[in-house]
Amino acid sequence: MEFLHSMVRIRDIDESLNFYCNLLGLEEVRRYDNEGGRYTLIFLQAPGDDGGQVELTYNWDVPETYGNARNFGHLAFAVDDIYEVCERLQDGGVTINRPPRDGRMAFVKSPDDISVELLQKGEPLEPKEPWKSMESTGSW
């Protein structure tokens, strides 16, 4: 058995690619436009990781609103420097819902309200400001 991908539906390709690629750091590895089905599939993966991918699904004709369904938990990524990633996301306008107060774990949300967990690779980093005194906000 081989894990292939997790799929999340998106409302706006540009907004989603900005979040997942420019801010989070994933890379687009494949794209498929289906004229007959009127949808686009975009496959992303972490640089240097040949494992599972994230599939973004965009339906062309139906503007959908995706609520806060709790039946899908979250996507999780190990990062080299959790503080640097959170700073880049925050500078890009992303709210850090659960800051990395412990130098180990943080949560943010995608433009389509998908929770994304960030985990520090290896040992936690030394807790530091502004993260260690930052309050959680919203849900994750």
N, C-alpha and C positions, 0 to 999 in steps of 0.2 A: 504494500500500500504506500502511496505517496500523496502527501498533502499538496494540493495545487493552488487554491486561492480562496479568499473570502470576498464576497461581493457586497458592495454598498451602492445604493441608488443615490444619484446626485441631481440637483436642480440646475446647476450652472457649471459648465466645463471649465471655463477660465478661472472662476472663483475656487473651484475644487483643486485644479492643478496648481494654483498659487499656494494653497494651503499644503497639499501633500508633497509637492515637488520643491517649490521655492522656499517655503518656510520649514517644513518638516524634513526635507532632504531626500525623499524617494525619487526614483528615476522612472520615466515612462519607458517601457520595454516593448510594448506592442499596442496597436490600436486597430479596431475593426469597426467600420461603418456598414450597417446593414440597411440598404435602401428599402427593401421590401418590408422589413420589420420596423423600420423607422427608429432605429436606436444606434448608439455608439457604445462600444466597450473599450475601455482604456485600462491596460494592465500596468501596474507599478510594482517596483520592488526596491528594497534597500540596496545601496551600492555594495557590491562585493558579496551579496547574499544570493545564492542560486536556489534558495528554498521557496517557500510559499509566497504568493503575490497578493496584492489587493486589486480587485477588479472594480473599477468605477463604471456604473451603468447609467447612461443618459438616454432618456426617452424623448424623442424629438418633438412630438406633437402635443403631449399631455403635460401641462405644467402641474407637477405634483407637489404637495406639501407633505413632508415626512415629519410625523410627530415625535413624541418622546417615548416610543415603544421600548419597554425594558426587556423584551425577549431577545434582543441582541445586546450582549454585554459591552465589549470594547475590543479595539485593536490594540496590540501591545508591541512596542519596539524597544530594543536595547540600544542605548546611545553611549558614545564615548565620553561626553561631558554634558550631564543633564542641565547644568547651569547655563552653558552656552546655548543649548537647544532651546531652553525656556526663554532666554533673553531674545534670541532671534524670533521666536514665535510672538512674544510680547511686543517687540519692536514692529512686527508685521500686523499688529492689531488683534492678535488672538488673546483671549482671556485665559489666564492660567487658573483653572477652576480649583485644582488641588496643587498648590505650590510644592516644590521639592524641599520642604523644610528639613527633612532628614538626610538630604543629599543623595537619596536613593530613588524616590518615586514622585511622579507628577501626573496630573491628568489635564487634558485640554479637550476641546470639542471641535470637530470639523465644521465647515459652513452648513452641512446638512445634519448637524446635531449628533454625529457619531462620536462617542467617547474614545479618546486615544490615550493609552497609558504609556508613559515614558519611564523606562527603568535604567538606572545607571549600570553600565557593564562593570563587572567585578565588585569590589568593595565600594560602599557608599562614600561620597565625597564629604569632606569636613563641612558641617552646617555653616552657612554664612548668610549675611544680609545681601540683598533685601529679602531673600527667600525664607530664612528661618523665623521671621516674625510676620510674614505675610499670611493673612487669613484666607481660608477656602471661600469660594464663592460659587453659587449656583449648584448644579448637580453634575455628577459624572458617573 
